[in-house]
Amino acid sequence: MLPTTSNNRVIPLTCSGHTRPVVDLHFSPTTSDGKCYFISACKDGSPMLRDGITGDWIGTFQGHKGAVWSARLTNEAHRAVTGSADFTAKVWDTFTGDVLHSFPHQHIVRAVDFSMDGTKVVTGGNEEKLRVFDLYRPEACPIEIEGHTGAIKAVVWDEKRNVIMSASDDKTIRRWDLRTMREISRIDCESPVSTMTLSNDKQYVTWAAGKTANFLKVDGSSDDIKTYKTEKNLSSISLHPDHTKFVAGSAEDLWARIYGFENGDELEVYKGHHGPIHTVSYSPDGEIYATGSEDGTIRLWQTTPNKPYGLWQKDDSDA
């Protein structure tokens, strides 16, 4: 049944298929042919690729033997990388579903990301170190970067600034120079960081730590952080592409909450999941955001109710 919108109430589209909690979501940028895709990481060990507008299932990547904690797509969505509890990071061909590379680790891989051109991969996890793999030389030993004293939960490859950023249970976010692979700055947090991402326009690094949502303009000083405190411990946040609002999810309740970016005021609250929300992400055009939950489903929500988009149809009875 197609979703509808009525009385300005947001009715989400439910994407089923996973059998365990969904812990990570990532939208590709709009590709050169005008399309968009998203990938989901799940504890069932089978990441899924979907259409970024309709949520339609495209394929499932089969090969991991443990929970998948992190998943990312290249800018053209032709490759995917996943990090798993089976102690591997895998690179996939998104057209065929084939594993192109499987990189062994000594412990759980919690975070992965691609370089901007999709030729390198960075990983982090319970080993408390970063590894950088060159996909042109997959048999070569990776570059290893050490410094964290806790499990690495998130990594961001910010090639425009020539840095990799990593967030850890040691309550720090660290920036590493891509040319020297040495730490160049550090942000100390009051709580462990649960998630960290680069905004769709690459202008902000955003992260959730405890009850705080944090935003750092990548061209600014490490001290120039916009922080908003919320009532719940946050599992994930995502900044809208126009920088007017952000969405947040929490492992403590079932609600997706929208906050104003200028003042942090709570603007909207929506319930649709039957379990806590682990991950949230806006699409690159900002028309929808996706939420992934303990209930094993992904839900797509319209930013503007009653606007025809994707599978949402205008309910003529409301006219």
N, C-alpha and C positions, 0 to 999 in steps of 0.2 A: 504494500500500500504506500502511495506517495504521501510525503508529509505535506501539510497545509499550514497556513498561519491564519489565526483568527483573533479578533479583539486585541491586536497588538501583543498577543502572548507568543513567546518563542516556543515552537515545538521542534525539538531536535530530530535529526535523522539518525537512526541507530545503525551502526555497522557491526554486524555480528561475525563470528568465525573463529575468534580466539577462545581458548578453553581455560585460560588462567588470567591473572591480573595483567593489564596493559600498563607498562611502566615508562614508555618513552614514545614520543611522536615527533616526526620531523617533516615539514613541508619543503619541497624543493622550491627554488625560485621559479618564476615563470620562465619556461624554456624558450629557445629561439623559435619554436613553432607555435608559441602561444599557449602551451598547455602547462598543467601543474599536477604534481603528484605528491602523495605523502606515504611514509613508511611507519610502521608501528613495531615496537619491540615488546615482547611479551614473555612471561615466565613459562609459557608452553613451549618455548624454544623454536617457534616458527614465525619469524617476522613476515609481515604482509605488506604488499604494495597496493595502493589504491589510487583511483582518480581523485585529484585534489579539489574538484568542484562538486562531483556527485557522490563521492565516497564509494563508488563501485569497485568491487574487488578486481584486481588485475592478476595477482599471483601470490604464491606463498613460497618462501625460500626454505628449502628442506636441506638439512645437513648438520645443524647444531645438535648437541647431545645434552644440553642444559639450558637453563633460563637465559633469555637474551635481554640484556640490561640497557643496551644503547643501540641506536640505528641512525644512520645519516645517508643522504643522497648527494650526489654531485650536482653541480649547477644545472647540467643538462639532464639529470636523472637517468643517465645511462649506466651508472654504477651505484651500488649500495655497499656500505660497510656496517658490520654488526659486531658487537662485543658481548661475550657470553660467559656464563658460569662454567662452561666446559673448558675454560682456560685457553680459548682461541678468539682471535678476531678474524672474520672472514670478509672477503671482498667478492661481490656478486655481479654478474651480468644481469641487468634488470630486464633485458629482452628475452633471454633464454632461461633465466633462473639458475644458471650454472654457477658453481663456486669457481672463481678465477684464482684466488689465493687464500690460503689458510695459514695464519701466523700463530704459532704456539707461544704461550706464556706460561709462567710458573704459578699463576693464581687467577682468580676471577677477573675478567675484563669488564669494567663498569662504564667506560666512556670511550667514544671514538669520534673522529672527525676527519674530513678530507681537507687537503689544501685547495685553494681556489680553482686550480686547473685540474684537480682530480687525479694528480699523478703521485701524491704522497698521502699517507695516513698517519695520524697520531692516535695512540691508545694510552689509557691509564686505568688503574684498578687497584686491587688489594695488595699488589706488590709495592705500592707507594712510589712508583717511578713511571716516567713517560717513555714511550718508545716511538720512534719515527721510522716508518717503512717507506722505501722508494719502490713504487709499483713498476718502474722500468727495470729495477734490479731486485726482484722479490726474493732471490736466493741469498742476497747480501745480508750481513748482520745489521740489525737496526741501530740507529743512534739512540743511546739511552741517556735519560736526564733524571738525575736524582736530587732530592732536596726536601720533598714532603715527608712528614712523619705520621701520616694517616692515609687511609685509602683515598684514592682519587676518584671523585664522583662525577666530574664533568671536565671536558676539554673544549676549547674553542681555538680554531686556527684562524687568526686574523692576519692574512697575508698583506693587506694594505698597510698595516703598521709593522710588518715584519716581526710579529710576535705570535707565540702560542700562549694561551692562558689556561691555567688548570686550577680547579677548586677541589678542596680536600676536607676530610674529616678532621684534619688538624686545625680547622677554623681559619685557614688562609686561602687566598687567591693569589697565585703567583704568575708573573709575566716573564717569559723566557725569550731572549733574543734569538731569532731564527738563524742569524749568521754565526753566532758563537755558541748557541744553545746554553747560555748562562742566564741565571736569574737577574733581572734588571729592576724589578720592583715587586712589592708585596702589599696586599691588603689584608689586614687582620679583621676578622669577623667575631662577633660575640657568640655565635653558634655555628655548628657545622653547616656547610653549604649543601643543600639538597639538590639544586639544579643550577645550571648556568648556560646561557645561550647568547648568541649574537642576534640582534634584531634583524628583521628582514632587509632593512636598508643599510645594514652594517654600521649604523651610527652609534648604537648603544650596546654595551654588554649588560645583560640583566641576570640577576641571580636571586634566589630565595635562600634565606638563612634564618632558621627559627621562625619568629613571627614577623620578619621583615622582608619587604620587597625592595630591591636595590637596583639602581640604574647608574651606570657610568658612561659618560660620553667618551668614545674611544679616543677622540682628539684632545681631550681635556686632561687635567691633572688627576692623579690617582686619589687625591684628597677631595675632588669635586664629585662626590657621590650623592645622588638623591635617594633618600631612604624613607620608606613609609612603614609604620608599624601597624599590624593588623591584630585582630583578636584571636586568630588561629595560627598554629604552626603551618607554614606553607610548604607544599610539596613541589610546586611549579608555578612559574609566572610567564607571561608572554605579552610583549608590548605591541599595541596596534600600529600598523605602518604609518598612520598619520600623527602618532605621538600624542593623541588626546586621551587615551585610556589604556588600561592593561587588564588582562584576565588572570585570575589566580585560582588555584585548586589547593585543597588541603586533605591530608590523610586523616583528619579528625572529624570530617562530616561529609555530606553528600552534595554540597552546593558548589556551583561555579559562580564566582563573584567578579563583577566588573568594577574597577576603581578608576577615578579620574587621575590622569597623569600629573596634572598641575598641582593638585592639593591632596591626593590620596583618599578623597571621599569615596565611600561605597555608593555606587550608582545603581547597580542592578544585581539581583540574586536569582539564580535559576537552579532548579532541581530536576534531575532526570535520571541520574544513575542510582543504582541500588547498592553501591559500595563507595568507599572513599575514592577521591580523585588523585591519581598519581602524576598526571602529566597534562599540560595544556599547551596549545600553540595556535596562533593566528595564521591564516593563509596569507600568501604574499600580497593579494589584493585587498585584504582586510575585510572581505565580505562575510567570511565565516571564521569560526575558531573550532578547534577539535579538542575534545577531552577524552582521556583514557583512564579507566577505573579498575578498582579491585574486582568489580563485577564481570570483568572480561569483555566489556564492550567499549567501543569508541562511539562517541556522539558528536555530531556536527551541528553547530548552532549558528543561526543567522545573526550578524551584527545589527542589521536593520530589519525588523519584522515586517511582513507584508510586501517585501520587495521580491519580485520573481527572480530566482537565482537557482541554478542547478536543478535539482528535483523538487524544489519548493514551488508550489503553484498558488496563485492568488485565489482565495476563496470568494467566489462571486456573491455569496450570501452576505458578505460583509460590506458590499458596495452600497 
